[in-house]
Amino acid sequence: DKRKPDELLRVPYGDVGGKGTITRSVLLDVDLEGKALFAVDLSGNSQVDDLPPHKLLPPRPALFTLRPPDSTVATTALSLLSWQRGNVYCGRCANPMIYHSSGRSAKCTTCKTSLFPRYNPVVIMILTCGDRVLLGRSKRFPGRMFSALAGFIDVGEDIETAVVREINEEVGISVSREAVRYVTSQFWGGYIRGFSPELMVGCEVALSNCTPPTPTEEIEEATWFSVDEIRDALARSKDFPHKPELLYVPPPFASAHQLLKRWVSRWCPTHS
């Protein structure tokens, strides 16, 4: 097998069909030759084991090593299977739901209520000041892992309002709506929150002064980093496990990584 370590392994259905009962499945893609790619749920089956010479990995370490296209496929699969597990019965009449063959919609067997997967909108942003960027470290992060600030968009908020509020809540810095610049968006599988799917809206907020942050209870530490420090951290972002003395940023599949990579490329055009 010439497959690279950062690629997903796609196996014929027959190789997993005999491993036990497939309780759930979801259609992920159909290629130009008409071959369908499904994700199947084999959880709870004692017969499930490694597929020699390959080994099955838990989601989190696997996502840290996968290249971005495959990490999106993996998180999409995990999110949709988790959605199915959480919606076995109708929320209106409590009767069983029956799923479409694609696994991406469901209908109540009694009251006919239709159900579809939903996104949770999230803003994620970096604060920049010339060749420096402000990142925060959550209490759940290991070692010296720092990332972009982020938070859910509340009902009634637009993107700019959510960015301004989250920055003030997390690091005590006041910014204007006019300073908020949209950069990119990305699907996020939400593996920390039970694979609840999120739409990450990536933004940058440029400041004229490197205002000292005042971390609140949501952030354990916030620091301004130089472009050289972030460039080096990006280069080792796929290393796992981490060395406690080194600075790390999220791996390539994460929105924070992509925001930082774009920012660094403005200062270091050869960085890729």
DRENDO-1510 file (C-alpha; in Angstrom, 1 decimal, always signed):
<recs>
REC; n; res; u; v; w
REC; 1; ASP; +0.0; +0.0; +0.0 .
REC; 2; LYS; +1.5; +3.3; -1.2 .
REC; 3; ARG; -0.9; +5.4; +0.9 .
REC; 4; LYS; +0.8; +8.2; +2.8 .
REC; 5; PRO; +0.5; +8.4; +6.6 .
REC; 6; ASP; -1.6; +11.6; +6.4 .
REC; 7; GLU; -4.3; +10.0; +4.1 .
REC; 8; LEU; -7.5; +8.3; +5.0 .
REC; 9; LEU; -7.7; +4.6; +4.3 .
REC; 10; ARG; -10.7; +3.8; +2.1 .
REC; 11; VAL; -11.7; +0.1; +2.1 .
REC; 12; PRO; -14.3; -1.9; +0.3 .
REC; 13; TYR; -17.5; -2.4; +2.1 .
REC; 14; GLY; -17.0; -6.1; +2.3 .
REC; 15; ASP; -13.8; -5.6; +4.4 .
REC; 16; VAL; -15.9; -4.0; +7.2 .
REC; 17; GLY; -19.3; -5.5; +6.6 .
REC; 18; GLY; -18.2; -8.8; +8.2 .
REC; 19; LYS; -16.8; -7.0; +11.3 .
REC; 20; GLY; -20.2; -6.8; +12.9 .
REC; 21; THR; -23.5; -5.0; +12.7 .
REC; 22; ILE; -23.4; -1.7; +10.8 .
REC; 23; THR; -25.8; +0.4; +12.9 .
REC; 24; ARG; -25.6; +3.7; +10.9 .
REC; 25; SER; -24.1; +5.0; +7.7 .
REC; 26; VAL; -23.8; +8.2; +5.8 .
REC; 27; LEU; -23.0; +9.0; +2.1 .
REC; 28; LEU; -20.0; +11.2; +1.8 .
REC; 29; ASP; -19.2; +11.4; -1.9 .
REC; 30; VAL; -19.7; +9.8; -5.3 .
REC; 31; ASP; -16.8; +9.9; -7.7 .
REC; 32; LEU; -16.8; +10.4; -11.5 .
REC; 33; GLU; -16.9; +6.6; -12.0 .
REC; 34; GLY; -20.0; +6.3; -9.8 .
REC; 35; LYS; -18.3; +4.8; -6.8 .
REC; 36; ALA; -19.9; +5.8; -3.6 .
REC; 37; LEU; -17.9; +6.6; -0.4 .
REC; 38; PHE; -19.8; +5.8; +2.8 .
REC; 39; ALA; -18.9; +6.2; +6.5 .
REC; 40; VAL; -20.3; +3.5; +8.7 .
REC; 41; ASP; -20.8; +3.3; +12.5 .
REC; 42; LEU; -19.4; +0.1; +13.9 .
REC; 43; SER; -19.3; +1.3; +17.5 .
REC; 44; GLY; -20.3; -1.3; +20.1 .
REC; 45; ASN; -19.2; -4.2; +17.9 .
REC; 46; SER; -16.6; -6.3; +19.7 .
REC; 47; GLN; -15.5; -7.8; +16.3 .
REC; 48; VAL; -14.1; -4.5; +15.1 .
REC; 49; ASP; -10.3; -4.6; +15.1 .
REC; 50; ASP; -7.4; -3.2; +13.1 .
REC; 51; LEU; -7.3; -3.8; +9.3 .
REC; 52; PRO; -3.8; -5.3; +8.8 .
REC; 53; PRO; -1.4; -3.8; +8.0 .
REC; 54; HIS; -3.3; -0.7; +9.1 .
REC; 55; LYS; -4.3; +0.3; +12.6 .
REC; 56; LEU; -7.4; +2.2; +13.7 .
REC; 57; LEU; -6.8; +5.4; +15.6 .
REC; 58; PRO; -9.0; +7.4; +17.9 .
REC; 59; PRO; -10.4; +10.6; +16.2 .
REC; 60; ARG; -8.3; +13.3; +17.9 .
REC; 61; PRO; -4.7; +12.0; +17.2 .
REC; 62; ALA; -5.9; +10.9; +13.7 .
REC; 63; LEU; -7.2; +14.4; +12.9 .
REC; 64; PHE; -3.9; +15.9; +14.0 .
REC; 65; THR; -2.0; +14.0; +11.3 .
REC; 66; LEU; -4.5; +14.0; +8.4 .
REC; 67; ARG; -4.1; +16.4; +5.5 .
REC; 68; PRO; -6.9; +19.0; +5.2 .
REC; 69; PRO; -9.0; +17.4; +2.5 .
REC; 70; ASP; -9.1; +14.1; +4.4 .
REC; 71; SER; -9.6; +15.7; +7.8 .
REC; 72; THR; -12.7; +17.4; +6.3 .
REC; 73; VAL; -14.0; +14.0; +5.1 .
REC; 74; ALA; -13.4; +12.5; +8.5 .
REC; 75; THR; -15.0; +15.2; +10.6 .
REC; 76; THR; -18.0; +15.3; +8.2 .
REC; 77; ALA; -18.5; +11.6; +8.7 .
REC; 78; LEU; -18.1; +11.8; +12.5 .
REC; 79; SER; -20.4; +14.8; +12.7 .
REC; 80; LEU; -23.2; +13.2; +10.7 .
REC; 81; LEU; -23.0; +9.8; +12.5 .
REC; 82; SER; -23.1; +11.6; +15.8 .
REC; 83; TRP; -26.1; +13.6; +14.6 .
REC; 84; GLN; -27.9; +10.3; +13.8 .
REC; 85; ARG; -27.0; +8.8; +17.2 .
REC; 86; GLY; -28.5; +11.9; +18.9 .
REC; 87; ASN; -31.8; +11.8; +16.9 .
REC; 88; VAL; -33.1; +8.3; +17.1 .
REC; 89; TYR; -36.6; +9.5; +18.2 .
REC; 90; CYS; -38.7; +12.4; +17.1 .
REC; 91; GLY; -38.4; +15.6; +19.3 .
REC; 92; ARG; -42.2; +16.3; +18.9 .
REC; 93; CYS; -43.9; +13.0; +19.4 .
REC; 94; ALA; -41.1; +10.7; +20.6 .
REC; 95; ASN; -41.7; +8.1; +18.0 .
REC; 96; PRO; -38.8; +6.5; +16.0 .
REC; 97; MET; -37.1; +8.4; +13.1 .
REC; 98; ILE; -36.3; +6.8; +9.8 .
REC; 99; TYR; -33.3; +8.0; +7.9 .
REC; 100; HIS; -32.9; +8.6; +4.2 .
REC; 101; SER; -30.5; +6.2; +2.5 .
REC; 102; SER; -27.9; +9.0; +2.3 .
REC; 103; GLY; -28.0; +9.4; +6.1 .
REC; 104; ARG; -28.4; +13.2; +5.7 .
REC; 105; SER; -32.1; +13.6; +6.5 .
REC; 106; ALA; -34.7; +11.9; +8.7 .
REC; 107; LYS; -38.5; +11.7; +9.0 .
REC; 108; CYS; -40.7; +10.7; +11.9 .
REC; 109; THR; -42.5; +7.5; +11.3 .
REC; 110; THR; -45.6; +8.9; +12.9 .
REC; 111; CYS; -46.0; +12.7; +12.6 .
REC; 112; LYS; -43.8; +12.9; +9.5 .
REC; 113; THR; -41.6; +15.7; +11.0 .
REC; 114; SER; -38.5; +16.2; +8.8 .
REC; 115; LEU; -35.1; +16.6; +10.4 .
REC; 116; PHE; -31.8; +17.8; +8.8 .
REC; 117; PRO; -28.3; +18.4; +10.3 .
REC; 118; ARG; -27.6; +21.9; +11.4 .
REC; 119; TYR; -24.5; +24.1; +11.7 .
REC; 120; ASN; -23.6; +26.2; +14.7 .
REC; 121; PRO; -22.0; +29.5; +13.5 .
REC; 122; VAL; -18.7; +30.4; +15.2 .
REC; 123; VAL; -16.4; +33.4; +14.8 .
REC; 124; ILE; -12.7; +32.8; +15.0 .
REC; 125; MET; -10.2; +35.7; +14.8 .
REC; 126; ILE; -6.6; +36.8; +15.1 .
REC; 127; LEU; -5.6; +40.2; +16.3 .
REC; 128; THR; -2.6; +41.6; +14.5 .
REC; 129; CYS; -0.4; +44.6; +15.1 .
REC; 130; GLY; +2.2; +44.9; +12.4 .
REC; 131; ASP; +4.4; +41.8; +12.5 .
REC; 132; ARG; +2.9; +40.6; +15.8 .
REC; 133; VAL; -0.3; +38.5; +16.4 .
REC; 134; LEU; -2.3; +37.9; +19.6 .
REC; 135; LEU; -3.2; +34.4; +20.5 .
REC; 136; GLY; -4.8; +32.8; +23.5 .
REC; 137; ARG; -4.4; +29.6; +25.4 .
REC; 138; SER; -7.4; +27.8; +26.8 .
REC; 139; LYS; -7.3; +25.8; +30.0 .
REC; 140; ARG; -7.9; +22.6; +28.1 .
REC; 141; PHE; -4.9; +23.1; +25.8 .
REC; 142; PRO; -1.8; +21.0; +26.5 .
REC; 143; GLY; +1.6; +22.6; +27.2 .
REC; 144; ARG; +2.3; +25.8; +25.2 .
REC; 145; MET; -0.5; +25.4; +22.6 .
REC; 146; PHE; -1.9; +28.8; +21.6 .
REC; 147; SER; -4.7; +29.5; +19.2 .
REC; 148; ALA; -6.9; +32.2; +17.7 .
REC; 149; LEU; -9.8; +33.6; +19.8 .
REC; 150; ALA; -13.2; +32.1; +19.1 .
REC; 151; GLY; -16.8; +32.0; +20.2 .
REC; 152; PHE; -20.3; +31.2; +19.1 .
REC; 153; ILE; -22.4; +33.8; +17.3 .
REC; 154; ASP; -25.3; +34.6; +19.5 .
REC; 155; VAL; -28.9; +34.9; +18.2 .
REC; 156; GLY; -29.4; +38.4; +16.8 .
REC; 157; GLU; -25.7; +39.1; +16.3 .
REC; 158; ASP; -23.9; +39.6; +13.0 .
REC; 159; ILE; -20.3; +38.6; +12.4 .
REC; 160; GLU; -18.8; +41.9; +13.4 .
REC; 161; THR; -20.7; +42.2; +16.6 .
REC; 162; ALA; -19.8; +38.7; +17.6 .
REC; 163; VAL; -16.1; +39.4; +16.9 .
REC; 164; VAL; -16.1; +42.6; +18.9 .
REC; 165; ARG; -17.9; +41.0; +21.9 .
REC; 166; GLU; -15.7; +37.8; +22.0 .
REC; 167; ILE; -12.4; +39.8; +21.9 .
REC; 168; ASN; -13.6; +42.0; +24.8 .
REC; 169; GLU; -14.9; +39.0; +26.8 .
REC; 170; GLU; -11.7; +36.9; +26.3 .
REC; 171; VAL; -8.8; +39.3; +26.4 .
REC; 172; GLY; -10.4; +42.6; +27.6 .
REC; 173; ILE; -9.5; +44.6; +24.4 .
REC; 174; SER; -12.0; +46.9; +22.8 .
REC; 175; VAL; -12.0; +47.0; +19.0 .
REC; 176; SER; -14.4; +48.7; +16.5 .
REC; 177; ARG; -16.6; +46.9; +14.0 .
REC; 178; GLU; -14.8; +48.7; +11.2 .
REC; 179; ALA; -11.6; +47.0; +12.2 .
REC; 180; VAL; -13.1; +43.5; +11.6 .
REC; 181; ARG; -12.1; +42.0; +8.2 .
REC; 182; TYR; -13.5; +38.7; +7.0 .
REC; 183; VAL; -10.8; +36.3; +5.7 .
REC; 184; THR; -12.3; +32.8; +5.2 .
REC; 185; SER; -14.8; +30.2; +6.4 .
REC; 186; GLN; -14.5; +26.5; +7.1 .
REC; 187; PHE; -16.4; +23.5; +8.1 .
REC; 188; TRP; -15.4; +22.3; +11.6 .
REC; 189; GLY; -16.3; +18.9; +12.9 .
REC; 190; GLY; -16.4; +20.0; +16.5 .
REC; 191; TYR; -14.6; +17.0; +17.8 .
REC; 192; ILE; -14.2; +18.7; +21.2 .
REC; 193; ARG; -17.9; +19.1; +21.6 .
REC; 194; GLY; -19.1; +15.6; +20.6 .
REC; 195; PHE; -18.7; +16.3; +16.9 .
REC; 196; SER; -21.3; +19.0; +16.7 .
REC; 197; PRO; -20.7; +20.6; +13.3 .
REC; 198; GLU; -19.8; +24.3; +13.2 .
REC; 199; LEU; -19.3; +26.9; +10.5 .
REC; 200; MET; -16.1; +28.7; +11.4 .
REC; 201; VAL; -16.1; +32.3; +10.2 .
REC; 202; GLY; -12.4; +33.4; +10.1 .
REC; 203; CYS; -11.6; +37.1; +10.6 .
REC; 204; GLU; -8.6; +39.4; +11.3 .
REC; 205; VAL; -8.7; +42.5; +13.4 .
REC; 206; ALA; -5.7; +44.8; +12.7 .
REC; 207; LEU; -4.7; +47.1; +15.6 .
REC; 208; SER; -2.4; +50.2; +15.5 .
REC; 209; ASN; -1.0; +49.4; +19.0 .
REC; 210; CYS; -0.2; +46.1; +20.6 .
REC; 211; THR; -2.6; +46.5; +23.5 .
REC; 212; PRO; -1.6; +44.3; +26.5 .
REC; 213; PRO; -4.3; +41.6; +26.9 .
REC; 214; THR; -6.2; +41.0; +30.1 .
REC; 215; PRO; -7.3; +37.4; +30.0 .
REC; 216; THR; -10.6; +36.6; +31.5 .
REC; 217; GLU; -11.8; +33.3; +33.0 .
REC; 218; GLU; -12.3; +32.0; +29.5 .
REC; 219; ILE; -8.6; +32.3; +28.6 .
REC; 220; GLU; -5.8; +31.1; +30.8 .
REC; 221; GLU; -3.1; +33.1; +29.0 .
REC; 222; ALA; -2.9; +35.5; +26.0 .
REC; 223; THR; +0.3; +36.8; +24.4 .
REC; 224; TRP; +1.6; +38.7; +21.4 .
REC; 225; PHE; +3.9; +36.6; +19.2 .
REC; 226; SER; +6.3; +37.6; +16.5 .
REC; 227; VAL; +5.9; +36.4; +12.9 .
REC; 228; ASP; +9.1; +34.3; +13.3 .
REC; 229; GLU; +7.7; +32.5; +16.4 .
REC; 230; ILE; +4.4; +31.7; +14.5 .
REC; 231; ARG; +6.3; +30.6; +11.4 .
REC; 232; ASP; +8.3; +28.1; +13.4 .
REC; 233; ALA; +5.2; +26.9; +15.3 .
REC; 234; LEU; +3.3; +26.3; +12.0 .
REC; 235; ALA; +6.2; +24.2; +10.8 .
REC; 236; ARG; +5.9; +21.8; +13.7 .
REC; 237; SER; +2.1; +21.9; +14.0 .
REC; 238; LYS; +1.7; +18.3; +12.9 .
REC; 239; ASP; +4.2; +17.0; +15.5 .
REC; 240; PHE; +2.5; +14.7; +18.0 .
REC; 241; PRO; +3.0; +14.4; +20.9 .
REC; 242; HIS; +4.1; +17.9; +21.8 .
REC; 243; LYS; +7.3; +19.0; +23.5 .
REC; 244; PRO; +6.3; +21.0; +26.5 .
REC; 245; GLU; +9.0; +23.7; +26.1 .
REC; 246; LEU; +8.0; +24.6; +22.5 .
REC; 247; LEU; +5.3; +26.9; +21.1 .
REC; 248; TYR; +2.5; +25.1; +19.2 .
REC; 249; VAL; -0.4; +26.2; +17.1 .
REC; 250; PRO; -3.4; +24.1; +15.9 .
REC; 251; PRO; -2.7; +21.6; +13.1 .
REC; 252; PRO; -3.4; +22.2; +9.4 .
REC; 253; PHE; -7.0; +21.1; +9.4 .
REC; 254; ALA; -7.9; +23.9; +11.9 .
REC; 255; SER; -9.2; +27.3; +11.0 .
REC; 256; ALA; -6.7; +29.0; +13.3 .
REC; 257; HIS; -3.9; +27.4; +11.4 .
REC; 258; GLN; -5.2; +28.7; +8.1 .
REC; 259; LEU; -5.6; +32.2; +9.5 .
REC; 260; LEU; -2.1; +32.2; +10.8 .
REC; 261; LYS; -0.6; +30.7; +7.6 .
REC; 262; ARG; -2.2; +33.5; +5.5 .
REC; 263; TRP; -0.9; +36.1; +7.9 .
REC; 264; VAL; +2.6; +34.7; +8.0 .
REC; 265; SER; +2.7; +34.5; +4.2 .
REC; 266; ARG; +2.3; +38.3; +4.0 .
REC; 267; TRP; +5.5; +38.7; +5.9 .
REC; 268; CYS; +7.3; +35.6; +4.6 .
REC; 269; PRO; +6.2; +35.2; +0.9 .
REC; 270; THR; +8.2; +31.9; +0.6 .
REC; 271; HIS; +6.2; +30.3; +3.5 .
REC; 272; SER; +3.8; +27.7; +2.4 .
</recs>
